[in-house]
Amino acid sequence: MGQVGVGYLIAVIQAILYAGMGVIGKFLYGTGLNPEQVTAIRFIGAVIIVGVVLIIRRKPFFSRSPLVYLQALFFAASAYLYLVSVDYLTAGLATVIFYTYPAVVALMAVFALHEKLTIRTVAALVLAMVGIVLISGILAPQELRLSALGIVLAVAASIAFAIYMIIGQKTVAKDEQLTLTFTMSAVSALLCIVLFPTQLPPLLHMDALQWVMSFAIALLCTVLPVFLLLAAIKRIGSTKASLISILETPFSLLLAFAVLGETLTGMQGVGCLLVVASIVVTTLPSRRDKAKDGKPGAGDNGEADSD
């Protein structure tokens, strides 16, 4: 398996891991925690986990690039806005709206990274967006709990994450993924401490189950996905990595249905199939990919796909 294939696999794995964030966040809300506390738990926990790994590996903790700290601000904003939106919407719907960000990434990449919108990318985006419309329940609004504020927050989270992805294509070329993960988690944790100081002391009195779920959201839904997404961007570029990341949508809905008992309709099932189809269109190797397999970002980074 070449670098492109590895990049696709990494992107799929991180999408599956990210899918659990809305469900675990919803569970923690049910135990009495609020979005500010859950956001703080994610990043403070991530700092501790990645910090231990960096100490063992004797790697640098912080990046020296100012661009990484700007990236961290957008990352923190997207995480907080998403978690707040989950408090107003169902976990599945919040995730669906959030995962419109690949379309934003693709458009931004044209101007910021001088990439070309290929026929394959446009086709994948169309499939994914149609799938998202079906999954969201817009065509059958009675099936879902809707909130105008929740939708606005989810859209804002999507745009912030798209900017984070675009900047990431620049930063992964200079720093190791673990260092980037620690830097962004540390900046996000610091912002939580500064912005929500009164929300943190109650966390010291969490029960055993809350601690276990907090560790899970920090490791499985923060550290590993951030690290893996950066690794995927390094290999296949931000546009393809973001498109594959939308695979989180069907996984999130299935988890919300199985764990939280949320609604899963036939129309949403069709939408899930369209999202999966968009991933197939994205990952099938093109002639250019086959010719350049083994090189980082083959077939991406501005190179057009004719098939």
Sequence and secondary structure as in RCSB ss.txt:
>XXXX:A:sequence
MGQVGVGYLIAVIQAILYAGMGVIGKFLYGTGLNPEQVTAIRFIGAVIIVGVVLIIRRKPFFSRSPLVYLQALFF
AASAYLYLVSVDYLTAGLATVIFYTYPAVVALMAVFALHEKLTIRTVAALVLAMVGIVLISGILAPQELRLSALG
IVLAVAASIAFAIYMIIGQKTVAKDEQLTLTFTMSAVSALLCIVLFPTQLPPLLHMDALQWVMSFAIALLCTVLP
VFLLLAAIKRIGSTKASLISILETPFSLLLAFAVLGETLTGMQGVGCLLVVASIVVTTLPSRRDKAKDGKPGAGD
NGEADSD
>XXXX:A:secstr
  HHHHHHHHHHHHHHHHTHHHHHHHHHHHTT  HHHHHHHHHHHHHHHHHHHHHHHT  SS   HHHHHHHHHH
HHHHHHHHHHHHHS HHHHHHHHTTHHHHHHHHHHHHS     HHHHHHHHHHHHHHHHHHTTTSGGGS   HHH
HHHHHHHHHHHHHHHHHHHHHTTTS HHHHHHHHHHHHHHHHHHH GGGSGGGGG  HHHHHHHHHHHIIIIIHH
HHHHHHHHHHHHHHHHHHHHTTHHHHHHHHHHHHS     HHHHHHHHHHHHHHHHHHS  HHHHHHTTSTTTT 
TT     
